[in-house]
Amino acid sequence: MHPKTVLITGCSSGIGRASALAFLEEDWCVYATARNPADVETLGEQGCRIATLDVTDQDDVDRVVDRIIDEEGHISCLVNNAGFGQMGPLEDVPTEQVHRQFDVNVYGPHRLIRAVLPHMRAQEDGTIVNVSSAAGRISFPGGGVYAGSKFALEAMSDALRNEVDEYGIDVSVIEPGPVETNFSERVEREVNGDGGDDDGGDTDADDAEGSITGIERSGAYESFYELFSETQLIGGGGLGAIPPERVAEDVVDAASSTKPHARYQPGTAARISVLARHLPSRWIDTAYRYLRKL
């Protein structure tokens, strides 16, 4: 019997890397991918099959999926993990960066889903795990573009789950809160206009496919930048942060279960954040006003 096969995007660090290792421990055949192959060389040494994959490049997507089918004959699970967080007040984020955010966080998973579904339908089995965020259920000041991309991924997942149910395919969403990665450092460079590379992670998805070139500060939202600088409220080891290995546990559970949950919220902070979406909007707005005053 052939082992189950998983394709994971964004394995250079954080959740992607932890998930690859967790699947290996469960004796899966793991295809660990990243935009820069040097970032996953050590995973190859530990038993993963590695591949270069930029989720914004359709040729890359098709090449990797075709390779897995040629070598293994099937794809048991797709883990859409690659992504990055475009932060900043909405007015200060250039439209080009909004396009880039959605190209990576929304269109990237969509490209991969379309590539693997014909094979999963043919085998009448498979699981798609989309790594979202607690921000995919509730937005926050300075995170509208990022949260918007995660909201979109959540909506697509809900539709897809019911569209493919008749083919024996499961769809699950992972919604972490803050995760112990270097996400905050990259976002700080971004909101300060310093730019930065794109091979790191975000709160929940760890291989950013595309450059982060900074934002255009209008001067109207300095209170946001001060708040961020003082508290580093956005992910990357903040209050309630959990290790990426904890998130990887839920990723593997969703992939392995015969009846996976539609949503997983690893960590207390994630569960509390998701519950907050049920509060009246005026309560949440009042909380943000109070936070600004502090």
Backbone as CSV, one residue per row, in Angstrom:
resi,resn,N_x,N_y,N_z,CA_x,CA_y,CA_z,C_x,C_y,C_z
1,MET,0.830,-1.191,0.000,0.000,0.000,0.000,0.872,1.252,0.000
2,HIS,0.560,2.195,-0.873,1.313,3.443,-0.924,0.951,4.304,0.280
3,PRO,1.938,5.019,0.860,1.618,5.929,1.968,0.801,7.102,1.462
4,LYS,0.082,7.721,2.368,-0.653,8.921,1.996,0.333,10.023,1.623
5,THR,-0.077,10.861,0.683,0.797,11.903,0.147,0.215,13.276,0.423
6,VAL,1.054,14.181,0.930,0.603,15.540,1.225,1.496,16.550,0.520
7,LEU,0.872,17.569,-0.034,1.566,18.705,-0.632,1.349,19.903,0.285
8,ILE,2.452,20.482,0.770,2.377,21.620,1.692,3.081,22.819,1.070
9,THR,2.431,23.960,1.038,3.068,25.181,0.558,3.612,25.971,1.747
10,GLY,4.651,26.760,1.491,5.191,27.636,2.523,5.891,26.911,3.644
11,CYS,6.863,26.072,3.321,7.532,25.246,4.333,8.865,25.803,4.797
12,SER,9.171,27.043,4.468,10.490,27.572,4.816,10.673,27.731,6.313
13,SER,9.584,27.930,7.049,9.692,28.118,8.496,8.313,27.954,9.117
14,GLY,8.265,28.123,10.448,6.993,28.196,11.148,6.057,27.039,10.935
15,ILE,4.802,27.339,10.682,3.753,26.331,10.575,4.010,25.360,9.438
16,GLY,4.455,25.864,8.304,4.708,24.976,7.169,5.772,23.941,7.471
17,ARG,6.880,24.396,8.032,7.971,23.476,8.380,7.514,22.504,9.467
18,ALA,6.843,23.006,10.494,6.375,22.140,11.576,5.393,21.097,11.054
19,SER,4.543,21.494,10.119,3.577,20.551,9.555,4.266,19.467,8.750
20,ALA,5.268,19.861,7.973,6.008,18.865,7.187,6.620,17.804,8.096
21,LEU,7.231,18.239,9.186,7.857,17.297,10.115,6.810,16.442,10.826
22,ALA,5.661,17.048,11.137,4.601,16.290,11.818,4.034,15.205,10.904
23,PHE,3.870,15.520,9.621,3.395,14.501,8.681,4.424,13.380,8.525
24,LEU,5.710,13.756,8.499,6.752,12.735,8.411,6.666,11.752,9.573
25,GLU,6.416,12.278,10.769,6.309,11.418,11.950,5.153,10.434,11.839
26,GLU,4.153,10.791,11.038,2.996,9.918,10.828,3.158,9.047,9.584
27,ASP,4.368,9.024,9.038,4.715,8.174,7.889,3.998,8.550,6.602
28,TRP,3.691,9.830,6.439,3.166,10.309,5.171,4.331,10.556,4.210
29,CYS,4.043,10.526,2.926,4.983,10.986,1.911,4.762,12.493,1.774
30,VAL,5.765,13.282,2.141,5.598,14.726,2.268,6.332,15.464,1.147
31,TYR,5.598,16.287,0.417,6.188,17.198,-0.560,6.178,18.589,0.067
32,ALA,7.351,19.014,0.521,7.509,20.307,1.184,7.996,21.323,0.162
33,THR,7.284,22.422,0.017,7.618,23.394,-1.014,7.856,24.775,-0.425
34,ALA,8.597,25.571,-1.149,8.840,26.968,-0.802,9.277,27.687,-2.067
35,ARG,9.183,29.001,-2.041,9.589,29.773,-3.215,11.092,29.704,-3.425
36,ASN,11.830,29.625,-2.315,13.284,29.487,-2.376,13.652,28.073,-1.937
37,PRO,14.148,27.235,-2.845,14.433,25.839,-2.488,15.473,25.687,-1.390
38,ALA,16.369,26.665,-1.244,17.391,26.582,-0.197,16.761,26.558,1.188
39,ASP,15.552,27.147,1.307,14.888,27.222,2.604,14.368,25.873,3.080
40,VAL,14.231,24.908,2.178,13.677,23.611,2.573,14.672,22.467,2.377
41,GLU,15.938,22.820,2.150,16.946,21.777,1.958,17.041,20.845,3.156
42,THR,16.990,21.397,4.361,17.098,20.551,5.557,15.906,19.615,5.688
43,LEU,14.742,20.037,5.206,13.585,19.139,5.217,13.824,17.963,4.273
44,GLY,14.492,18.225,3.172,14.836,17.142,2.262,15.781,16.146,2.909
45,GLU,16.703,16.670,3.708,17.639,15.787,4.407,16.936,14.924,5.447
46,GLN,15.780,15.401,5.933,15.049,14.655,6.959,14.001,13.704,6.379
47,GLY,13.858,13.703,5.066,12.970,12.729,4.456,11.866,13.283,3.593
48,CYS,11.717,14.600,3.567,10.700,15.198,2.701,11.190,15.230,1.252
49,ARG,10.259,15.269,0.345,10.582,15.557,-1.044,10.340,17.043,-1.236
50,ILE,11.313,17.748,-1.722,11.219,19.200,-1.775,11.038,19.672,-3.211
51,ALA,10.418,20.839,-3.333,10.174,21.413,-4.652,10.062,22.918,-4.541
52,THR,10.469,23.600,-5.606,10.283,25.048,-5.692,8.849,25.327,-6.107
53,LEU,8.175,26.207,-5.373,6.789,26.522,-5.714,6.459,27.944,-5.303
54,ASP,6.193,28.782,-6.285,5.659,30.120,-6.077,4.162,30.027,-6.362
55,VAL,3.335,30.250,-5.341,1.894,30.034,-5.499,1.244,31.041,-6.435
56,THR,1.976,32.101,-6.813,1.432,33.063,-7.766,1.746,32.691,-9.211
57,ASP,2.446,31.586,-9.408,2.874,31.158,-10.744,2.136,29.874,-11.119
58,GLN,1.214,29.960,-12.065,0.420,28.799,-12.449,1.288,27.673,-12.996
59,ASP,2.344,28.007,-13.743,3.232,26.971,-14.276,3.905,26.199,-13.146
60,ASP,4.317,26.919,-12.090,4.899,26.268,-10.923,3.904,25.295,-10.293
61,VAL,2.694,25.775,-10.121,1.652,24.947,-9.499,1.422,23.675,-10.307
62,ASP,1.243,23.828,-11.600,0.982,22.662,-12.450,2.164,21.696,-12.451
63,ARG,3.375,22.241,-12.487,4.556,21.392,-12.517,4.659,20.530,-11.264
64,VAL,4.443,21.130,-10.096,4.579,20.387,-8.846,3.471,19.344,-8.713
65,VAL,2.246,19.708,-9.027,1.139,18.748,-8.929,1.355,17.590,-9.900
66,ASP,1.767,17.899,-11.131,2.025,16.832,-12.111,3.155,15.914,-11.639
67,ARG,4.158,16.495,-11.012,5.266,15.675,-10.511,4.777,14.683,-9.453
68,ILE,3.937,15.155,-8.543,3.437,14.264,-7.484,2.610,13.132,-8.077
69,ILE,1.775,13.450,-9.034,0.950,12.413,-9.663,1.838,11.412,-10.402
70,ASP,2.857,11.899,-11.096,3.769,11.005,-11.815,4.525,10.088,-10.860
71,GLU,4.961,10.641,-9.721,5.796,9.879,-8.801,5.001,9.007,-7.834
72,GLU,3.836,9.495,-7.405,3.077,8.788,-6.369,1.738,8.239,-6.856
73,GLY,1.232,8.824,-7.928,-0.045,8.364,-8.461,-1.265,8.948,-7.789
74,HIS,-1.070,9.721,-6.715,-2.219,10.287,-6.012,-1.765,11.432,-5.116
75,ILE,-2.723,12.268,-4.738,-2.508,13.314,-3.738,-3.588,13.143,-2.681
76,SER,-3.175,12.812,-1.476,-4.140,12.589,-0.404,-4.590,13.889,0.238
77,CYS,-3.676,14.859,0.340,-3.987,16.096,1.060,-3.207,17.265,0.478
78,LEU,-3.866,18.391,0.399,-3.241,19.664,0.051,-3.328,20.571,1.270
79,VAL,-2.202,21.130,1.699,-2.187,22.105,2.790,-1.772,23.453,2.217
80,ASN,-2.722,24.358,2.101,-2.451,25.713,1.625,-2.009,26.564,2.810
81,ASN,-0.697,26.717,2.941,-0.141,27.435,4.088,0.583,28.713,3.695
82,ALA,1.127,28.797,2.496,1.927,29.962,2.106,1.098,31.237,2.158
83,GLY,1.714,32.296,2.647,1.014,33.570,2.705,1.855,34.639,3.356
84,PHE,1.356,35.868,3.361,2.018,36.931,4.099,0.962,37.911,4.592
85,GLY,1.362,38.776,5.532,0.427,39.726,6.112,0.727,41.142,5.695
86,GLN,-0.159,41.733,4.894,-0.021,43.142,4.511,-0.755,43.983,5.546
87,MET,0.002,44.666,6.397,-0.596,45.465,7.452,-0.543,46.954,7.123
88,GLY,-1.336,47.717,7.856,-1.366,49.166,7.707,-2.784,49.668,7.544
89,PRO,-3.052,50.909,7.950,-4.371,51.502,7.738,-4.755,51.432,6.256
90,LEU,-6.000,51.233,5.991,-6.444,50.964,4.624,-6.015,52.057,3.650
91,GLU,-6.110,53.310,4.061,-5.735,54.407,3.176,-4.254,54.387,2.837
92,ASP,-3.429,53.855,3.735,-1.982,53.872,3.548,-1.457,52.692,2.738
93,VAL,-2.313,51.726,2.441,-1.871,50.545,1.702,-2.097,50.777,0.204
94,PRO,-1.046,50.791,-0.608,-1.222,50.974,-2.052,-2.073,49.849,-2.639
95,THR,-2.867,50.186,-3.624,-3.731,49.184,-4.245,-2.921,48.034,-4.817
96,GLU,-1.729,48.322,-5.287,-0.883,47.249,-5.816,-0.581,46.211,-4.737
97,GLN,-0.429,46.658,-3.502,-0.158,45.734,-2.417,-1.402,44.930,-2.041
98,VAL,-2.569,45.538,-2.222,-3.807,44.788,-1.995,-3.907,43.657,-3.017
99,HIS,-3.601,43.968,-4.273,-3.587,42.929,-5.308,-2.606,41.817,-4.931
100,ARG,-1.426,42.214,-4.458,-0.407,41.221,-4.119,-0.869,40.350,-2.956
101,GLN,-1.490,40.987,-1.965,-1.990,40.230,-0.818,-2.973,39.158,-1.251
102,PHE,-3.898,39.518,-2.114,-4.896,38.551,-2.562,-4.308,37.538,-3.539
103,ASP,-3.314,37.947,-4.310,-2.690,37.009,-5.233,-2.048,35.855,-4.478
104,VAL,-1.433,36.176,-3.341,-0.771,35.138,-2.551,-1.759,34.397,-1.654
105,ASN,-2.547,35.138,-0.876,-3.369,34.525,0.171,-4.690,33.948,-0.314
106,VAL,-5.166,34.397,-1.473,-6.465,33.930,-1.983,-6.316,33.211,-3.322
107,TYR,-5.722,33.898,-4.301,-5.605,33.288,-5.625,-4.624,32.123,-5.608
108,GLY,-3.592,32.206,-4.754,-2.645,31.092,-4.642,-3.333,29.798,-4.238
109,PRO,-4.052,29.788,-3.099,-4.804,28.589,-2.739,-5.788,28.159,-3.818
110,HIS,-6.421,29.131,-4.479,-7.374,28.788,-5.532,-6.676,28.064,-6.685
111,ARG,-5.484,28.520,-7.061,-4.733,27.838,-8.127,-4.448,26.381,-7.746
112,LEU,-4.011,26.185,-6.522,-3.657,24.840,-6.079,-4.883,23.950,-5.941
113,ILE,-5.968,24.507,-5.434,-7.208,23.737,-5.300,-7.670,23.247,-6.666
114,ARG,-7.657,24.129,-7.657,-8.092,23.740,-8.999,-7.178,22.681,-9.597
115,ALA,-5.894,22.743,-9.234,-4.940,21.783,-9.797,-5.112,20.385,-9.202
116,VAL,-5.436,20.302,-7.897,-5.493,18.983,-7.260,-6.881,18.346,-7.323
117,LEU,-7.925,19.143,-7.465,-9.279,18.581,-7.386,-9.591,17.523,-8.440
118,PRO,-9.183,17.687,-9.701,-9.489,16.611,-10.659,-8.930,15.259,-10.222
119,HIS,-7.745,15.257,-9.619,-7.138,14.006,-9.151,-7.882,13.467,-7.930
120,MET,-8.261,14.345,-7.029,-9.000,13.893,-5.843,-10.376,13.376,-6.219
121,ARG,-11.017,14.035,-7.161,-12.334,13.555,-7.594,-12.226,12.189,-8.247
122,ALA,-11.172,11.990,-9.035,-10.982,10.700,-9.714,-10.764,9.575,-8.708
123,GLN,-10.072,9.868,-7.604,-9.822,8.828,-6.601,-10.918,8.794,-5.530
124,GLU,-11.870,9.757,-5.638,-12.996,9.863,-4.695,-12.514,9.908,-3.248
125,ASP,-11.471,10.688,-3.046,-10.910,10.806,-1.703,-9.919,11.967,-1.695
126,GLY,-9.794,12.603,-0.546,-8.812,13.675,-0.416,-9.248,14.689,0.621
127,THR,-8.282,15.479,1.063,-8.549,16.532,2.042,-7.805,17.789,1.636
128,ILE,-8.487,18.915,1.732,-7.876,20.216,1.504,-7.904,20.975,2.821
129,VAL,-6.726,21.385,3.279,-6.597,22.127,4.532,-6.105,23.531,4.188
130,ASN,-6.928,24.524,4.475,-6.563,25.910,4.220,-6.186,26.584,5.535
131,VAL,-4.956,27.056,5.624,-4.502,27.732,6.838,-4.923,29.192,6.761
132,SER,-5.893,29.536,7.579,-6.426,30.896,7.628,-5.879,31.582,8.868
133,SER,-6.748,32.203,9.644,-6.342,32.945,10.828,-7.585,33.313,11.614
134,ALA,-7.395,33.614,12.888,-8.507,34.185,13.646,-8.960,35.487,12.999
135,ALA,-8.032,36.143,12.286,-8.368,37.366,11.557,-9.267,37.088,10.362
136,GLY,-9.467,35.831,10.049,-10.414,35.477,9.008,-11.850,35.497,9.488
137,ARG,-12.041,35.719,10.786,-13.384,35.781,11.352,-13.701,37.142,11.957
138,ILE,-12.663,37.878,12.370,-12.878,39.211,12.951,-11.711,40.108,12.556
139,SER,-12.013,41.272,12.005,-10.978,42.186,11.543,-10.559,43.132,12.664
140,PHE,-9.534,43.950,12.402,-9.009,44.857,13.417,-8.340,46.026,12.717
141,PRO,-8.235,47.175,13.391,-7.612,48.347,12.768,-6.182,48.050,12.347
142,GLY,-5.859,48.447,11.136,-4.524,48.206,10.613,-4.362,46.854,9.962
143,GLY,-5.402,46.034,9.999,-5.302,44.695,9.421,-6.379,44.401,8.404
144,GLY,-7.004,45.442,7.854,-8.139,45.230,6.960,-7.797,44.466,5.700
145,VAL,-6.642,44.749,5.098,-6.272,44.065,3.858,-5.944,42.604,4.133
146,TYR,-5.147,42.372,5.159,-4.804,40.993,5.532,-6.051,40.212,5.938
147,ALA,-6.855,40.790,6.840,-8.068,40.103,7.281,-9.015,39.876,6.113
148,GLY,-9.076,40.836,5.204,-9.939,40.672,4.035,-9.558,39.461,3.213
149,SER,-8.252,39.227,3.064,-7.805,38.054,2.310,-8.178,36.763,3.023
150,LYS,-8.102,36.785,4.358,-8.458,35.593,5.124,-9.968,35.390,5.172
151,PHE,-10.743,36.466,5.230,-12.201,36.356,5.121,-12.561,35.671,3.807
152,ALA,-11.894,36.082,2.727,-12.175,35.501,1.412,-11.843,34.013,1.395
153,LEU,-10.710,33.631,1.992,-10.329,32.221,2.031,-11.342,31.406,2.824
154,GLU,-11.853,31.980,3.896,-12.869,31.302,4.707,-14.142,31.072,3.887
155,ALA,-14.590,32.102,3.174,-15.806,31.984,2.378,-15.650,30.946,1.271
156,MET,-14.497,30.960,0.609,-14.239,29.974,-0.434,-14.246,28.562,0.141
157,SER,-13.674,28.415,1.321,-13.609,27.089,1.949,-14.998,26.578,2.288
158,ASP,-15.867,27.459,2.792,-17.231,27.051,3.137,-17.993,26.574,1.902
159,ALA,-17.833,27.309,0.806,-18.503,26.905,-0.427,-17.931,25.584,-0.943
160,LEU,-16.610,25.497,-0.963,-15.944,24.312,-1.505,-16.301,23.058,-0.717
161,ARG,-16.384,23.181,0.596,-16.652,22.014,1.446,-17.937,21.300,1.007
162,ASN,-18.938,22.067,0.657,-20.205,21.468,0.239,-20.219,21.093,-1.235
163,GLU,-19.412,21.763,-2.036,-19.353,21.438,-3.460,-18.707,20.084,-3.711
164,VAL,-17.713,19.738,-2.885,-16.962,18.504,-3.150,-17.337,17.354,-2.215
165,ASP,-18.294,17.587,-1.351,-18.684,16.551,-0.387,-19.117,15.260,-1.076
166,GLU,-19.827,15.375,-2.185,-20.327,14.179,-2.870,-19.204,13.339,-3.477
167,TYR,-18.002,13.907,-3.576,-16.863,13.177,-4.142,-15.952,12.588,-3.061
168,GLY,-16.380,12.647,-1.808,-15.578,12.095,-0.726,-14.391,12.956,-0.340
169,ILE,-14.443,14.240,-0.665,-13.348,15.166,-0.374,-13.744,16.058,0.800
170,ASP,-12.829,16.213,1.750,-13.064,17.052,2.929,-12.306,18.371,2.803
171,VAL,-12.866,19.406,3.403,-12.226,20.728,3.417,-12.253,21.263,4.847
172,SER,-11.089,21.610,5.369,-10.996,22.166,6.717,-10.210,23.468,6.698
173,VAL,-10.525,24.331,7.660,-9.842,25.605,7.815,-9.171,25.626,9.186
174,ILE,-7.915,26.052,9.219,-7.176,26.212,10.469,-7.113,27.701,10.780
175,GLU,-7.537,28.077,11.986,-7.646,29.492,12.349,-6.805,29.823,13.596
176,PRO,-5.491,29.883,13.461,-4.668,30.224,14.628,-4.812,31.694,15.002
177,GLY,-4.498,31.981,16.252,-4.271,33.354,16.667,-2.783,33.624,16.537
178,PRO,-2.186,34.336,17.493,-0.734,34.592,17.422,0.070,33.314,17.549
179,VAL,1.088,33.207,16.709,1.964,32.039,16.679,3.401,32.522,16.863
180,GLU,4.205,31.712,17.515,5.597,32.094,17.800,6.445,32.008,16.533
181,THR,6.386,33.067,15.727,7.223,33.179,14.535,7.862,34.561,14.551
182,ASN,8.617,34.893,13.500,9.218,36.221,13.416,8.345,37.174,12.612
183,PHE,7.042,36.920,12.609,6.088,37.728,11.849,6.129,39.200,12.256
184,SER,6.173,39.485,13.556,6.132,40.871,14.023,7.282,41.699,13.470
185,GLU,8.479,41.092,13.414,9.636,41.834,12.932,9.441,42.244,11.484
186,ARG,8.898,41.351,10.679,8.692,41.676,9.265,7.612,42.735,9.101
187,VAL,6.529,42.608,9.873,5.465,43.598,9.778,5.963,44.956,10.240
188,GLU,6.813,44.978,11.277,7.341,46.251,11.760,8.156,46.934,10.676
189,ARG,8.973,46.176,9.960,9.728,46.762,8.849,8.774,47.323,7.806
190,GLU,7.690,46.596,7.583,6.737,47.004,6.559,6.018,48.293,6.930
191,VAL,5.452,48.342,8.131,4.680,49.523,8.503,5.571,50.739,8.708
192,ASN,6.861,50.507,8.954,7.793,51.609,9.080,8.377,52.032,7.742
193,GLY,7.921,51.344,6.673,8.370,51.715,5.342,9.738,51.217,4.980
194,ASP,10.243,50.234,5.731,11.581,49.725,5.468,11.607,48.603,4.464
195,GLY,10.449,48.175,4.008,10.401,47.062,3.087,10.752,45.779,3.791
196,GLY,11.372,44.853,3.071,11.755,43.595,3.696,11.634,42.474,2.710
197,ASP,12.213,41.342,3.085,12.121,40.199,2.185,10.778,39.528,2.367
198,ASP,10.584,38.445,1.635,9.263,37.841,1.613,9.331,36.354,1.855
199,ASP,10.405,35.905,2.494,10.534,34.470,2.655,10.154,34.027,4.059
200,GLY,9.538,34.918,4.796,9.158,34.578,6.157,7.690,34.321,6.267
201,GLY,7.167,34.492,7.465,5.814,34.044,7.669,4.860,35.120,8.061
202,ASP,3.673,34.673,8.411,2.751,35.542,9.092,2.217,34.773,10.273
203,THR,1.202,35.302,10.903,0.702,34.668,12.113,0.367,33.220,11.894
204,ASP,0.032,32.867,10.678,-0.462,31.534,10.461,0.048,30.862,9.201
205,ALA,0.723,31.595,8.337,1.186,31.011,7.085,2.562,31.548,6.783
206,ASP,3.511,30.653,6.543,4.869,31.030,6.796,5.819,31.188,5.621
207,ASP,5.372,31.158,4.407,6.311,31.441,3.332,5.685,32.478,2.432
208,ALA,6.039,33.731,2.625,5.423,34.799,1.861,5.900,34.742,0.423
209,GLU,4.959,34.621,-0.500,5.288,34.522,-1.915,5.109,35.900,-2.550
210,GLY,6.139,36.717,-2.571,6.028,38.032,-3.164,6.660,39.068,-2.248
211,SER,7.108,40.193,-2.814,7.843,41.158,-2.021,6.910,42.030,-1.197
212,ILE,7.419,42.480,-0.059,6.721,43.450,0.769,7.480,44.754,0.634
213,THR,6.892,45.739,-0.024,7.629,46.950,-0.356,7.272,48.114,0.554
214,GLY,6.496,47.905,1.601,6.151,48.983,2.499,4.854,49.656,2.124
215,ILE,4.477,50.623,2.935,3.221,51.314,2.737,3.482,52.799,2.559
216,GLU,2.447,53.550,2.186,2.570,54.985,1.944,1.882,55.727,3.085
217,ARG,2.657,56.108,4.090,2.086,56.728,5.276,1.541,58.110,4.950
218,SER,0.253,58.286,5.183,-0.419,59.548,4.879,-0.239,60.579,5.975
219,GLY,0.164,60.147,7.150,0.285,61.050,8.288,-0.978,61.161,9.111
220,ALA,-2.035,60.491,8.657,-3.322,60.592,9.346,-3.518,59.532,10.423
221,TYR,-2.632,58.542,10.471,-2.880,57.401,11.363,-1.672,57.106,12.251
222,GLU,-1.015,58.164,12.709,0.188,57.960,13.516,-0.114,57.237,14.820
223,SER,-1.346,57.381,15.317,-1.702,56.681,16.552,-1.636,55.171,16.354
224,PHE,-1.986,54.719,15.144,-1.877,53.287,14.861,-0.425,52.828,14.914
225,TYR,0.461,53.592,14.270,1.867,53.193,14.222,2.489,53.221,15.619
226,GLU,2.085,54.202,16.423,2.580,54.261,17.794,2.083,53.057,18.589
227,LEU,0.825,52.727,18.404,0.244,51.589,19.119,0.941,50.299,18.733
228,PHE,1.177,50.142,17.447,1.862,48.933,16.998,3.273,48.873,17.553
229,SER,3.987,49.988,17.479,5.369,50.021,17.932,5.477,49.710,19.422
230,GLU,4.515,50.166,20.199,4.579,49.995,21.650,4.120,48.612,22.105
231,THR,3.156,48.055,21.412,2.551,46.820,21.916,2.798,45.598,21.055
232,GLN,3.145,45.813,19.755,3.308,44.692,18.826,2.125,43.736,18.948
233,LEU,0.939,44.314,18.750,-0.285,43.545,18.940,-0.491,42.477,17.883
234,ILE,0.230,42.598,16.755,-0.083,41.730,15.621,0.837,40.525,15.597
235,GLY,0.424,39.450,16.228,1.069,38.145,16.049,2.518,38.070,16.461
236,GLY,3.146,36.941,16.049,4.565,36.756,16.184,5.094,36.706,17.591
237,GLY,4.437,36.026,18.503,4.947,35.881,19.851,4.286,36.801,20.848
238,GLY,3.150,37.375,20.517,2.428,38.230,21.440,1.724,37.425,22.516
239,LEU,0.843,38.100,23.237,0.105,37.473,24.326,-0.689,36.277,23.809
240,GLY,-0.510,35.149,24.447,-1.257,33.953,24.050,-0.680,33.222,22.864
241,ALA,0.532,33.602,22.426,1.125,32.952,21.255,1.425,31.484,21.546
242,ILE,1.249,30.663,20.541,1.498,29.226,20.659,2.591,28.822,19.675
243,PRO,3.289,27.734,19.939,4.336,27.290,19.005,3.727,26.765,17.709
244,PRO,4.440,26.865,16.594,3.911,26.365,15.326,3.606,24.875,15.356
245,GLU,4.306,24.127,16.219,4.044,22.692,16.328,2.634,22.408,16.815
246,ARG,2.094,23.325,17.641,0.709,23.140,18.113,-0.273,23.290,16.953
247,VAL,-0.020,24.232,16.071,-0.878,24.405,14.896,-0.750,23.193,13.976
248,ALA,0.482,22.701,13.838,0.726,21.544,12.972,-0.069,20.324,13.443
249,GLU,-0.278,20.191,14.738,-1.079,19.072,15.256,-2.476,19.088,14.658
250,ASP,-3.083,20.270,14.586,-4.432,20.363,14.029,-4.428,20.156,12.519
251,VAL,-3.367,20.600,11.853,-3.264,20.377,10.407,-3.250,18.879,10.112
252,VAL,-2.425,18.136,10.840,-2.334,16.690,10.637,-3.630,16.005,11.035
253,ASP,-4.251,16.470,12.112,-5.518,15.880,12.543,-6.589,16.049,11.465
254,ALA,-6.668,17.243,10.888,-7.654,17.488,9.832,-7.394,16.590,8.626
255,ALA,-6.116,16.405,8.291,-5.759,15.591,7.124,-6.000,14.106,7.365
256,SER,-5.902,13.668,8.609,-5.961,12.239,8.931,-7.341,11.758,9.324
257,SER,-8.190,12.667,9.766,-9.498,12.275,10.287,-10.453,11.850,9.171
258,THR,-11.271,10.853,9.474,-12.293,10.445,8.496,-13.437,11.455,8.457
259,LYS,-13.622,12.188,9.548,-14.633,13.240,9.592,-14.028,14.479,10.252
260,PRO,-13.185,15.210,9.522,-12.526,16.376,10.118,-13.508,17.506,10.407
261,HIS,-13.147,18.338,11.363,-13.957,19.523,11.649,-13.870,20.495,10.476
262,ALA,-14.910,21.317,10.329,-14.856,22.365,9.317,-13.829,23.412,9.691
263,ARG,-13.659,23.651,11.014,-12.731,24.662,11.488,-12.007,24.182,12.735
264,TYR,-10.741,24.563,12.829,-9.928,24.294,14.008,-9.368,25.629,14.506
265,GLN,-9.422,25.843,15.813,-8.826,27.041,16.404,-7.773,26.625,17.433
266,PRO,-6.546,26.442,16.997,-5.487,26.055,17.942,-5.127,27.213,18.866
267,GLY,-5.221,26.980,20.155,-4.827,28.001,21.115,-6.002,28.770,21.672
268,THR,-5.877,29.167,22.930,-6.948,29.900,23.615,-7.231,31.247,22.959
269,ALA,-6.177,31.962,22.563,-6.359,33.280,21.950,-7.193,33.183,20.677
270,ALA,-6.979,32.136,19.907,-7.752,31.963,18.674,-9.219,31.731,18.986
271,ARG,-9.496,30.888,19.974,-10.886,30.588,20.314,-11.613,31.823,20.839
272,ILE,-10.929,32.620,21.654,-11.540,33.839,22.176,-11.786,34.838,21.056
273,SER,-10.808,34.989,20.157,-10.945,35.938,19.053,-12.123,35.579,18.155
274,VAL,-12.265,34.294,17.871,-13.362,33.864,17.002,-14.714,34.102,17.674
275,LEU,-14.774,33.887,18.976,-16.026,34.132,19.695,-16.396,35.615,19.676
276,ALA,-15.385,36.487,19.616,-15.634,37.926,19.655,-16.461,38.403,18.468
277,ARG,-16.452,37.643,17.386,-17.222,38.080,16.209,-18.716,38.068,16.460
278,HIS,-19.156,37.371,17.513,-20.581,37.323,17.827,-21.034,38.539,18.639
279,LEU,-20.087,39.347,19.105,-20.436,40.542,19.869,-21.003,41.614,18.938
280,PRO,-21.860,42.489,19.458,-22.351,43.603,18.632,-21.192,44.472,18.154
281,SER,-21.291,44.954,16.936,-20.212,45.758,16.361,-19.904,46.983,17.204
282,ARG,-20.930,47.580,17.805,-20.683,48.792,18.596,-19.827,48.485,19.823
283,TRP,-19.951,47.271,20.375,-19.113,46.891,21.510,-17.650,46.789,21.078
284,ILE,-17.446,46.157,19.927,-16.076,45.991,19.432,-15.472,47.351,19.098
285,ASP,-16.254,48.228,18.456,-15.758,49.565,18.124,-15.400,50.338,19.388
286,THR,-16.212,50.205,20.416,-15.921,50.876,21.689,-14.631,50.360,22.291
287,ALA,-14.394,49.069,22.177,-13.153,48.483,22.708,-11.943,49.054,21.990
288,TYR,-12.029,49.215,20.675,-10.904,49.775,19.932,-10.678,51.245,20.301
289,ARG,-11.768,52.005,20.515,-11.615,53.402,20.932,-10.908,53.487,22.286
290,TYR,-11.302,52.602,23.184,-10.686,52.577,24.507,-9.204,52.229,24.402
291,LEU,-8.897,51.305,23.514,-7.510,50.897,23.332,-6.670,52.043,22.813
292,ARG,-7.227,52.821,21.893,-6.497,53.973,21.368,-6.187,54.990,22.469
293,LYS,-7.171,55.200,23.355,-6.976,56.149,24.442,-5.867,55.707,25.388
294,LEU,-5.783,54.392,25.604,-4.717,53.882,26.466,-3.348,54.133,25.866
